[in-house]
Amino acid sequence: MRIPPERLDQIARRFAELEARMASGQLEGDEFVQASRDYAELEPVAKVAAEVKAMREEIAGLEEMLADPEMKAMAEEELSAIRDKLPESERELAIAMLPRDSADNKPAMLEIRAGTGGDEAALFAGDLYRMYERFAAEQGWKVEPVSMNASEVGGFKEVVANVTGTGVFAKLKFESGVHRVQRVPETESGGRIHTSAATVAVLPEPDEVDIQIDPTELKIDTYRASGAGGQHVNTTDSAIRITHLPTDTVVTCQDGRSQHKNKEKALQVLRTRLYDAQREATQGAEAEARKAMVGSGDRSERIRTYNYPQGRVTDHRIGLTLHKLPEIIAGTGLRELIDALIAEDQAKRLASLNE
């Protein structure tokens, strides 16, 4: 995809303007924050645009040298090398210029719930949570549990965690959907393979300004927290249930011993879910287009199968099978899957621009 020369000049001018503003020392508060965001977003685009422009100018100069018999052989050799590199740089620039999801740089709320399969599904939900924890550690991200509902045999019926760091939502957003596991449970004496499932949802976390919640629209109930097996976590009414009356969205949190902290965490989850619903409603045509790409993010969509007997993981959306199940479950091999999903999404969006 060839980017017109005037577009390259426009990018360079805009970046120079932002650099000058940032260096002026005259920006404060929200103005400085916005300029910093714009600069961080444009910097990688401007860098590749400058490389493409320099390569094109070099090609033009070398083509002029072809007329000189003494320089012709050298010019042809250099021209060949640059012409081979230019298409990849132009593609890199086109990808960098693709419209970005405004939520890509936001932290995310990771929600994992055991689906069909009883105890085995809960154990698998625990495996998935640990997989994401280890992947996050590899990325330099921080994972903080918000709510955990452990099952009696281990694993989780439900776990919600906050993931913060650079580019969290951009890398994790394609993980939403139904994850299926095929393996022989430890409790299975006959050695039969069982199929279980867990649901993953990755929601971008809003800033305080993105979602304003009217306290009068909330119904807040307190109750006594209980853990696995009916054992009381404590003997005070520290668990919180918040109902957002206009949308009938219900959020509970009972992990902490402090009612105040549980309320804080529940409000954090509520704000995230309301923001996600708002994004879905406003994206409209974008959401429809996304379904034709790597997936809709629909939590009922089966996206991946982890087959233990065969040691393979298959992502059904892009037809990719990797015989690296231990590495993927350990978190270290997950990057290869995520990179493939991002590349497929970029390729399809580029193709749609050329239609």
Secondary structure, DSSP 8 states (H G I E B T S, - for coil): ----HHHHHHHHHHHHHHHHHHHHS---HHHHHHHHHHHHHHHHHHHHHHHHHHHHHHHHHHHHHTTSTTTHHHHHHHHHHHHHHHHHHHHHHHHHTS---TTTTS-EEEEEEE-SSHHHHHHHHHHHHHHHHHHHHHHT-EEEEEEEEE-TTSSEEEEEEEEESTTHHHHHGGG-EEEEEEE--TT-TT---EEEEEEEEEEE---TTT----GGGEEEEEE--B-GGG-BS-SS--EEEEEETTTTEEEEE--SS-HHHHHHHHHHHHHHHHHHHHHHHHHTHHHHHHHTTT----TTSEEEEEETTTTEEEETTTTEEES-HHHHHTTTTHHHHHHHHHHHHHHHHHHHHH-
